[in-house]
Amino acid sequence: MSRLSSGSIGLAIVLASLTWGTSGCRKSGSVATDAASPPGKIASELKTNGLAQLPGAVYRSQADSPIHWQPWTKETLDHAVAANRLVFAVVAMPQQAAFRAVLKNLAQDSALVSLINETYVPVMIDGDAAREIGILTADLCAEIKVPLQLPLFLWMSPEGNPVAWVPVTSEARVAEFFNQSHTMVSRMWIDDTQYVIANSALDNSNRRARLASRRNTAVMSHQPGEDAVRGIRQLASFYDPYSRTFDEAGGLFPAGALDLFATTAVHPGVPADLRTRCLETTRELLLDLLPSAMFDPLEGGVFSSRRGKSWSLPLFTRDCVAQSRAAVALIHAYRATDNQAALDKALGLIDFAEKSYTTPEGLFSVGMVHATDPAAWLWSIEEIEKELPAADGAWWIAATGMKGLGNLPSETDPHREFFRSNSLGLKKSLAQIAAAQAQPLELFRPRFETVRKTLLKARNSRLGPLDRDDSSHAGASFRMVSAYAAAFGATGDVAFREKAVDLLEKSRSAFGEGSRLRTFSKAAPGSVGAGRAFVYALALQAALDVAMITSDDAWLRWSEDLATTAAELFTDAEFLKECPDDAKVIDLPVTDLVMLFDDSTAGLISLVETRLAGCKRPLVASFSQLATPLPRYAIERPILHTDLLQATVARHFNVTLVIGPEVSPDLRLAIERLPLRMIQRRSAKSEDAVPAEAVKILFANDEPRVVSTVEALKQALSSSPN
């Protein structure tokens, strides 16, 4: 997400604090003293911090705060109505590190703590778990014409209608910014309570109509297959292999774009020139990414985003979802290019996720992202020489491209904030470094590990102790199931298949509540922890991935059950709801159409629909009709819709394997190891007329083919550009 300067934050405060005046005008002149409502009844729950029993990294991090944070529930709003108090909410995400420093600044100011506790009903909202609120923050920031930044301070009426809001950074003078907005909002509340209530309700009504209009007036493509191809061509044109830049890619690690390019590059039926372009772009992107500082050579893992347009200076934050998404994308890139380094990086990310995010329950957490000083992650040559023996320091400096004046491009660090500093990215493989030292790889590997551990220990001493997130999280766990499944396909290592099955079984048990899903393994109020549409989409994806690598129809049946429940919970007349009705606190038609923080629900569900249809287990018609359209805005801004473009390619250039009941074990294993998601597969029925020992391959734009050997299967599916 974009960063805000102090000046732009100040402007945001002014604009947000005036938001309650956009729908009407107050009467000029003095305000009658009886316009303010009398003090209300303060429930006992509001006199203490109410987060102690809630799961999740956001809530656990604030459970000991002196601020009397309350959960995001209808009951909390009822208490606000009874108390006749405004709600002061903070929307945060565990993947965004700034919230902890911001809230620490609030909590350390005793006068400010008293002011918040005695004036407001303070509410903490995890915008990842309550995904509809996380998505809403983007609309709120757009209303006041500032870039999205979390955490977001949000003042609401007791009924939950937004009154004013301001995005805050960890570098901000938090108390000062809070007090500026508080002064204006609280004065208005005291002067004319009923006006604030009525006007914020009117504003929210207009907001509801605007959100509804957005979905109703969206123009859908009448030729989605052709338009998806056009969108991918446009996305590929943004990459320039000469300047090594990827325009409009934003600051996030480009897992979505890399995945789309790699899967399109090898997908049968896609125009050959597009496959060629996607393959070239995949190869070039790997040349930029793999040796870059986005991959941490000391501890492992990939950083989620970067500063500026160079991959040489990351924002030093990591989470489990970023590791699993990047691992799958790199595995697909390996399968398209045969670049072994891509597979090695992917497997390294899986290993890092296991070490960093596994919970005591054997599931996965999102991960507690920490706001740290970038300088703690950077190195001067002198620091390396101090930590390492001269011989080891020399090869490490050469292998990571360190320089005396620093290796950060001037455009990345225009103010020379990090002068003489170096980020670390291994420019050479371990085998290349060993060869330069005239040592066999197996003899050099322990030497490399000693250096790595020495530098990691030094860096950890700079960073200090960092908290660990032990809250099992559905999204992270289902993502890791898919990463294991992809790793099995690429390597054939059955240990990955076993891990995928085991983790999916644990996840189904831990996150299942009857026929429904929840976000955390521990119980929480529905508005806090009920599974949103995004969680169902990830679970469906994971179940289908495991069904494909195991040939076990039990997982297909579970995916059907999940799809049926999702259709009941998230189908509206004209859009996919993100939040179940019984978990909503405020009534806004929020739908997840854009890759804002992660994949979008729309893109994931669209691909799930294609996969289930290929298995002859289609979604119910009303759900399917909402999932399949390709909006034209996806072609105009392809970087924000790579998931939807991928789903559209899979649908309109579909390839389906119809598998006979007696195929050889080798052929079945080859089918199970095929790339997931883009090539569909199902068991043959009598009407398919498939020989028992054979596979019929159905192409959207070609004649069916029948194969009965592994080599024939590979040849039929080969789409290597000429």
Salt bridges, closest charged atoms under 4 A:
GLU45 OE1 - HIS79 NE2 3.81
ASP128 OD2 - HIS473 NE2 2.87
GLU132 OE1 - ARG532 NE 2.90
ASP139 OD1 - ARG214 NH2 2.84
GLU143 OE2 - ARG207 NE 2.69
GLU143 OE2 - ARG210 NH2 2.68
GLU171 OE2 - ARG3 NH2 2.97
GLU176 OE1 - ARG173 NE 2.69
ASP227 OD1 - ARG230 NH2 3.41
ASP259 OD1 - HIS332 ND1 2.56
ASP273 OD2 - ARG233 NH1 2.79
GLU284 OE1 - ARG244 NH1 2.74
ASP288 OD1 - ARG244 NE 2.79
ASP296 OD2 - ARG318 NH1 3.00
ASP296 OD2 - ARG459 NH2 2.70
GLU299 OE1 - ARG318 NH2 2.76
GLU299 OE1 - ARG459 NH2 3.82
ASP351 OD2 - LYS355 NZ 3.37
GLU354 OE2 - LYS499 NZ 2.83
GLU382 OE2 - ARG420 NH2 2.90
GLU383 OE1 - ARG462 NH2 3.49
ASP392 OD1 - ARG447 NE 2.58
ASP413 OD2 - ARG416 NH1 3.98
GLU442 OE2 - ARG445 NH2 3.29
GLU449 OE1 - ARG452 NH2 2.89
ASP467 OD2 - ARG100 NH2 2.61
ASP470 OD1 - ARG468 NE 3.53
ASP502 OD2 - LYS506 NZ 3.40
GLU513 OE2 - ARG518 NH1 3.24
ASP545 OD1 - ARG611 NH1 2.87
ASP545 OD2 - ARG677 NH2 3.05
ASP553 OD2 - ARG617 NH2 3.99
GLU560 OE1 - ARG617 NH1 2.72
GLU578 OE2 - ARG131 NE 3.96
ASP581 OD2 - LYS577 NZ 3.00
ASP581 OD1 - LYS584 NZ 3.70
ASP582 OD2 - ARG516 NH1 2.83
ASP587 OD1 - LYS584 NZ 2.97
ASP592 OD2 - ARG131 NE 3.02
ASP598 OD1 - ARG325 NE 3.31
ASP598 OD1 - ARG479 NH2 2.70
ASP599 OD1 - ARG325 NH2 3.06
ASP599 OD2 - ARG479 NH2 2.99
GLU609 OE1 - ARG651 NH2 3.21
GLU672 OE1 - ARG497 NH1 2.91
ASP688 OD2 - ARG682 NH1 2.92
ASP702 OD2 - ARG705 NH2 3.00
